[in-house]
Amino acid sequence: EAGVAQSPRYKIIEKRQSVAFWCNPISGHATLYWYQQILGQGPKLLIQFQNNGVVDDSQLPKDRFSAERLKGVDSTLKIQPAKLEDSAVYLCASSLGWGRAASTDTQYFGPGTRLTVL
Amino acid sequence: AQTVTQSQPEMSVQEAETVTLSCTYDTSESDYYLFWYKQPPSRQMILVIRQEAYKQQNATENRFSVNFQKAAKSFSLKISDSQLGDAAMYFCAYRSTGNQFYFGTGTSLTVIP
C-alpha cells in the first residue's frame, strides 16, 4: 500500500512570495489533515477535510493560508504572502474513516515539506 | 482549548532497559482519545499506541504500554526492553470528540547501546 505522498520535500522562498504544497493521501482515505510543525514544537493542526468538505480550520491563518481538496482526493495548501514565521515543516496526514469513526483511526503521515522563508 | 504538556524535553535509556515518558493534558471533556506518536529522524510520524478515555484498561502494544490516569489527566508511555530503533521524538496527542487534534511539544528519546 502506497503511503501519503507530499511534494516538494524542500522549498526556500523569500518573504512575501507565494508557495503551494501538494498532498496525495492513501487511496480510499476519507479524512485529510494539514499540520504545521515549527522546529522544536509539536505539530499544529491547520485544517482537516472529510472527503472534500472542511471539518475544522480554526487554527488556519486565513488571511494568508488557504487549502482545498478537490474531488475528495489530493489536496493543496497555499501560503500567500509568506512570512518569516511560516518557516516550518508542513505535514499532511490521512485516515480511513470519517465522522466519529475517524476519532480512533490511525493517521498516516507523509514525509513533510520543509519550508524556509528568507 | 485543550493543552497537552510533555515536561521532559529529553530522555535517555540504556538498551534493554525500561523508560517512561510523561504526558499531561487539560480538558473539560469526558470523552476523548489519546495517542502516542513516534517521529524518527526521517520525520515520518507513526502511531505507537492509542487509548480511548472511556476505557479504563490501559492500552498495550507489544513493548509499549500506557498508564492512563483519567482523574489526574495523565497519559504516560512505558517502553520496555528498549531497542536502538526506539530512538526518536515522541509526541503525546489529544483528540477531542469534535475531531480537533492537539500535540505536545515532544520528548527526544536517546537509546544508549
Interface residues (C-beta under 8 A of the other chain):
Chain A: G3 Y33 G40 Q41 G42 P43 K44 L45 Q48 V55 D56 S58 V89 L91 A93 R100 A102 S103 T104 T106 Q107 F109 G110 P111 G112
Chain B: V4 Y33 S42 R43 Q44 M45 I46 L47 R50 E52 F91 A93 R95 T97 G98 N99 Q100 F101 Y102 F103 G104 T105 G106
